[in-house]
Amino acid sequence: MKKAVEEVDSVVGKTRLVEESDVVNLPYIQAIVKETLRLHPPGPILIREASQACNVNGYDIPEKTRLLINVWAISRDPNHWESPLEFKPERFYSKEGSENVKQVDVRGQHFQLLPFGSGRRVCPGTTLGLQVVHTSLASMLQCFEWKADGTVNMDEGPGLTLPRAHSLVCVPKARHSPMPQ
């Protein structure tokens, strides 16, 4: 979290609030969001229907077959991700942008990371949602120090969106106010 706070402070400063236009200059914040969406996708399963009969890896798929795509498993696949169960935003962070995995996008163009689906059925709110999440995260880090109240347990519970099995309670402490006095 320290690295993210330092990035926000160096890009935005302490005299104004984070703005949407700042997000493009906050690559570590973007990496944190990507890594969060990789480990904890909004919906763990995508449902599709085969528009025509096809064969996938030796399996015959008849036309109109309902297909369940396990996004949760794909985003934790050790064939695509080094240390797939670890939270490592650095896997998406590079000042040079030289490695392929760092260029992986969450908008459905890279099939190892599909938190919002892909193609014509991609979530229509992806762009707005990402902008809000990036800006909100940067703003919360800019204005507050965060401490967990108790232990952090990221076990998942049952449900359509895989909620946390245990509540996460964080206590904010004001860092500074970028609002003019």
N, C-alpha and C positions, 0 to 999 in steps of 0.2 A: 504494500500500500504506500510505503514511503516513496518509491520510485514514481508512482502515479501522482502523488501530491507534489513532488518536485517538478514533474512535467507541467502540471497545471499552473503552479506558481511561476515557472519560467516563461511559459507561453502567454498566460493571461495576466499575470501580475496580481497585485493585492489591492488595486484601486478601482476595479470594476468587476462585475459579474461575468461568468462564462457566457458566451453567446454561441448560437448554432454555428456561426462562421468560424469559430475557434476549433471545432471538432477535427477538421482536416489537418490541423497542426498538432493534434494530440494522438500520435500513433500508439502510444502505450495504453491509453484509455481505450482505443479501438481494439487493441490486442486483448485487453481484459474482457471486453464484451464478447469478442469472438470465442475466447476460451470458455467463458461462462456458457454461451450458447452451445458449444461443442459438448461440454460435460452435462449440461442440464437443458436440453432442447425444450421449447415451449410445449410441443406435443411429441411424444415418443414414437408414435406410429403415424404413417401416412397411408391413406387408402386410395388405391387407384383401380381402374378397370381396364383390362386389355381390350384395345379397340379392334384387334385382329389376332388370329392364332399366331403363335410364335414359339420358338424354342430358345430357352435360356439355360446355358450350361448343361445341356442334355435333358432338361425338363420341358415337356410339352405343355404349353399354356394355351388352353382353348380361348376362343373369342368370348368376350364378356365376363371373363373370370375376374373376381375381385382379388386384388393383390394387396397384401399388408407389407409395407416397407418399414422395417425396424430402424428408425433414425437413431434411436438411443444406442443400439448395438453398432451401427455403422460408425458413429462418431467416437466409439471406444475401441475400434478394431486395431489390434496391434500390427496388422499388416499395413496400416496407413499412418498410425501415430506412434511415435516413440513414447514410452511410459504413458500409455493412454489414460490411466486412472489418476494421474497427477495433474493438479491445476498449475499449468505453466504458461502464462501469457506470452512469455518470451518466444514460444514456438511460432507466434504470429507477428513478432516484432523484429524489425530490421531497419536501421536507418538507411541502408543501401537498397533494401528490398531485393536482395540478390537470390535468395533461396525460394524455390517454388512453394513450399508450404506456407511461407510468410505472405504469399500472394493469394492464398486460398480465401475465397469470399463466401459470405453466408447467404448470398442471394440466389443460390441454386445452380451455379455454373460448375461447381466442384462437388462431385457426388460423394466425397468422404465427409462433407459437412452440409447438411440439408435441414437446418432448424426451421426454415420457412417453406419447405417444399421446393419444387422446381418446375420449369416450363410454364405452360399456360395455366397451371393450377397453383402457381406460387402465391403465397399470401399477398393480397393487394396492399396490406398495411405495412409491409416490410420497411420501406424507406422512411415513413413517418415514425414507426416504432423504433428503428435504430437511431434516428435523430434525437428522439425524446430520451432514450436510454443513455446515449453518449453524453448529451448535455446535462441530464439529471445527475449522472454519476460524477461528472467533472465538477458540477456545482456543489454536490454534497461533500466531495473531497476538498474543494476550495474553502468552504465555509466552516467545516466541522472536523474534529478529530473523532474517530469512532473506536469504541471499545466494546467487545462482546461481553454481555452480562451472563457469565457462566461459560460452559464449554460449548465449542462449536461442533455440532454433529450434523454432517451432511447426508446422513442416511435418507433414502427416499421412502415415502409411504405409498400406499395404493391410491390410484386415482387417474383420471384422464390426462392430467398434466404432471404427474409424478411430484406431488408436493413433498416438502421435507417431512420426515417422520417426527422430528422434534423442532419446535419453534426456535427461531434464531432471534434473540433479543439483543439489540445494539443500543448503546447509550452514546448520544452525541454530546460533544463538548465544543463550544464555539472556539474557533481558531482566530478569526477576525471577521470583520464585516466590511465587504468591499463597497457597501452602500455609502454614498456621501452623507456626511453628518449635517 
